[in-house]
């Protein structure tokens, strides 16, 4: 490692400003509005990553909830599903959802 590199640690606030934060949709593409649909039971999890993992769930969406598409789809992920990046105003969170329940 090069000893002459001067690394600066950034604050949590600076990180949130750079990334747009976990909540909201700062600096993101604002796409069409869609509706959560075709849920037979339970809820549609909104996740921090485009793959199923019980620990990456950050919110729950229900049939009829409106979402705005704010990012491209993931294509098939390691769990064989496709995910889309959305903003959900009811819970004020952005994240990944299984795209087969967005219509």
C-alpha positions as CSV (number, residue, x, y, z in Angstrom):
1,X,0.0,0.0,0.0
2,X,1.2,3.5,-0.8
3,X,2.0,5.3,2.5
4,X,1.6,8.7,0.8
5,X,-2.1,8.5,0.2
6,X,-4.1,10.8,2.4
7,X,-7.5,9.3,3.1
8,X,-10.3,11.4,4.6
9,X,-13.0,9.6,6.5
10,X,-16.4,11.1,5.6
11,X,-19.3,11.6,8.0
12,X,-22.6,9.7,7.8
13,X,-24.3,12.9,6.7
14,X,-21.8,13.3,3.9
15,X,-22.3,9.7,2.8
16,X,-26.1,10.2,2.8
17,X,-25.8,13.4,0.7
18,X,-23.5,11.6,-1.8
19,X,-25.7,8.5,-2.2
20,X,-29.1,10.2,-1.9
21,X,-29.7,8.2,1.3
22,X,-31.7,5.1,1.8
23,X,-34.9,7.1,2.0
24,X,-36.2,9.4,-0.6
25,X,-35.0,9.7,-4.2
26,X,-32.4,12.4,-4.4
27,X,-30.7,12.6,-7.8
28,X,-32.5,9.5,-9.1
29,X,-34.3,9.0,-12.4
30,X,-37.9,9.7,-12.0
31,X,-39.8,7.1,-14.0
32,X,-43.5,6.1,-14.4
33,X,-45.8,5.4,-11.5
34,X,-46.9,1.8,-11.1
35,X,-49.0,-0.2,-8.6
36,X,-48.2,-3.2,-6.4
37,X,-50.5,-6.0,-7.6
38,X,-51.0,-9.8,-7.7
39,X,-50.0,-10.4,-4.1
40,X,-52.0,-13.5,-3.0
41,X,-51.1,-13.1,0.7
42,X,-48.8,-11.0,2.8
43,X,-46.7,-8.2,1.5
44,X,-44.1,-7.3,-1.1
45,X,-40.8,-6.6,0.6
46,X,-38.7,-3.6,-0.4
47,X,-35.0,-4.5,-0.1
48,X,-31.6,-2.8,0.1
49,X,-30.3,-5.2,-2.6
50,X,-31.8,-6.9,-5.6
51,X,-31.9,-10.4,-4.1
52,X,-34.0,-12.2,-1.4
53,X,-32.4,-12.2,2.0
54,X,-34.6,-11.8,5.1
55,X,-32.0,-9.4,6.5
56,X,-32.2,-6.9,3.6
57,X,-35.9,-6.1,4.0
58,X,-36.5,-2.4,4.8
59,X,-40.2,-2.1,4.3
60,X,-43.5,-3.7,3.3
61,X,-45.8,-2.9,0.4
62,X,-49.3,-4.1,-0.2
63,X,-51.7,-4.5,-3.1
64,X,-52.7,-1.1,-4.4
65,X,-49.6,0.8,-3.1
66,X,-48.2,3.2,-5.6
67,X,-44.5,3.1,-6.4
68,X,-42.4,5.2,-8.8
69,X,-39.8,3.4,-10.9
70,X,-36.5,5.2,-10.2
71,X,-34.0,2.7,-11.6
72,X,-33.3,0.0,-14.1
73,X,-34.2,-3.6,-13.4
74,X,-31.6,-5.9,-12.1
75,X,-32.2,-8.7,-14.6
76,X,-32.2,-12.2,-13.1
77,X,-30.4,-12.2,-9.7
78,X,-28.8,-15.0,-7.8
79,X,-32.2,-16.1,-6.6
80,X,-33.6,-16.3,-10.1
81,X,-35.9,-13.4,-9.8
82,X,-35.8,-9.9,-11.4
83,X,-36.0,-6.8,-9.3
84,X,-36.8,-3.2,-10.0
85,X,-35.6,-0.1,-8.1
86,X,-38.6,1.9,-6.8
87,X,-39.6,4.8,-4.5
88,X,-42.6,4.0,-2.3
89,X,-44.1,7.3,-1.0
90,X,-46.4,5.6,1.6
91,X,-43.3,4.4,3.5
92,X,-40.9,7.1,2.1
93,X,-38.3,4.5,1.1
94,X,-36.5,3.6,-2.0
95,X,-35.3,0.1,-2.7
96,X,-35.5,-3.1,-4.7
97,X,-38.8,-5.1,-5.2
98,X,-39.6,-8.2,-7.2
99,X,-40.8,-6.8,-10.5
100,X,-43.4,-9.5,-11.1
101,X,-45.6,-7.8,-8.5
102,X,-45.4,-4.3,-10.1
103,X,-48.0,-3.5,-12.8
